[in-house]
Amino acid sequence: QGFLYTAPVREQGNIYKPNNKMMADELSEKAVHDVHTKEIDLVNRDPKHLNDDVVKIDFEDVIAEPEGTHSFDGIWKASFTTFTVTKYWFYRLLSAIFGIPMALIWGIYFAILSFLHIWAVVPCIRSYLIEIQCISRVYSICIHTFCDPLFEATGKMFSSIRATVRKEI
């Protein structure tokens, strides 16, 4: 079979050579399915609700007239329309101009961050934990050797002390 080790065997067959056609199709689908070619949702563009508390600003959140101080109805309607349309089109203009460059910058940033995390941070932390485990054992032996008898002796000395509290009137 060409393996250096025995391949794991499951009920459906070897994970490298599945017995049934359904499992083989499922594996090939997973191999073809790529994160970079997945379908994006053009309707719900914030499925994880990242911006729920930040950018959902409407006209009423910015401009409001209290009771007793109202402008003309036509002015109020025109202000509403101007605010809404300007916000909508200016956002579209900014995203058309800066969207792709910002996506490029953020893509590079998160690629660097992922690279550093995978190739530097996690290996350093793992290495540190391996090294500190050895030191921890030596430290533990020293503490148990020198401090445990001292604390036991101190505990025995003070265990015979009895304290009573009386209230005298």
N, C-alpha and C positions, 0 to 999 in steps of 0.2 A: 504494500500500500504506500510505501515511500515515507512513512512517518518515523521520526526518531523516538517517539514515545507512543504508548497505546492511546488511540483516540477514544474520548469518552463515548459511551454507548447509552442511548436513551430508548424509550419504548418505541418512538417513531423511527429509530435508526441512528446511525452515526451522525453527529452534527455536521460533519464534512460531506457526507454522502447520504442524504435522507432517503428512507425507504419509500415514503409515500409522495405522490405528486403534489398534494396540497402543501406539504411542508417545503418542498423544493421551490414551488411558486412563491410561497411566503418569503423564503430566504432571498430569492432573486428580486422580489419587489423591494425588500429592505435595502438590498445592495444598490438598486437603481434609484431609490428615493434619496435625494440629496437635499441638504439644508439650503443650498444656494439656489435651487430651482423650485422650491416649494411655492405653492400658490399663496398670494397675499390677499387679505380681505380688504377690498376697496371701500366697504361700507363702514365697518367697525375698525377704525384705524388706531384705536387705543384699547385693545382687548384686555390689557392688564391694568387699566385705569391709572396710568402714571400721572396724568395731568388733570385729574378730577378737581383738585382743590386750587389749582393755579390759574389755568387759562380759560375757565368757563365764565368769562366776564361778559355780561350783557349790558345794554343801555341803562337798565334800571339799577344795575350795580354801581354805575359811575355817576349818572346824572339823575337827580330826583328833586321834584318840587314839593315842598310840604304843603299841607292844607292852608289855604288862605293866600298862597303865593303861587299863582299859576300864570304862565304865559298864554298867548293865544294858541288855540288848538292847532291851527295850521303850522305855527312855528314849532310846536311840540312834535307834531308828526314829521315835519321836515328835519328836525334835529335828530329824531330817532332814525329816520331813513339814512341821513347823511352819516351818522355814527356807524350804523350797521353795515352799510355798503362800503364805506371807507375801510373799516376794520377788515371786512371780508376780502376786498381786492388788494389792499396793501399787504396783507398776510400772504396772499397768493403771489404777488409781485416779489416780495422778499424771499419766499420759498423758491420761486423760479430762479432768482438770481443767486441766492446763497445756499439753497438746499443741497445741491450736488457737491459743491466744495465742502460744506459742513459735514455731509455724510462721509466724504473722503477723509476729512480730518478725524472725525470720530471713529471711523473704521480703522484708521492707522493707530489712533490712540488705544483702542480696545485690543487691537492685534498685539501691540507692544505690551500692554498690560497682561494679556493672556500669556504671551511668550515669557515674560519675566516671572509670572506666577508659576507656570508649568516648569520652566527650565532653571529658575533660580530660587524663588521663595520656598516652594514646597521641598525641593531637595535640601536646602539649607536647614529648614526646620526639622526635617527627618534626620539629617546628619547630627544636628544639635541634640535631638532627643536620644539618639543612639549613644552619643558621647556622654550625655548627662546621666544616662542610666547607669553607666559604669561608676561615675563619681557618686551617684546616689547610693549605690550599694556600699561603697567604701565609707561614706558619711554615716549611713545607717549602722554599719558595724561599729564605728567609733562611738556613736551615740549610745548604742546598747552596751558597749564594753565599759565606757567610763561614766556615763550619766545615770544609767539604770541603777547600779548599786548605790550611788550617792543619793538618788531620790528615794530609793527603798529605805535606806538608813534614816534619812530625814523624816520620812513618813512614819517609821516605827518610833522615832523619838517623840514626835508630836502626837502620836495616836493615844498616848496615855494621859494627855492633858484633858481635863474636864472643866468646862465652864458652866457656871450657873448664874442666873440673873435673878435677883430678888428686888422686889419693890417695897421699900420701907416708907411707911407713912408717918 
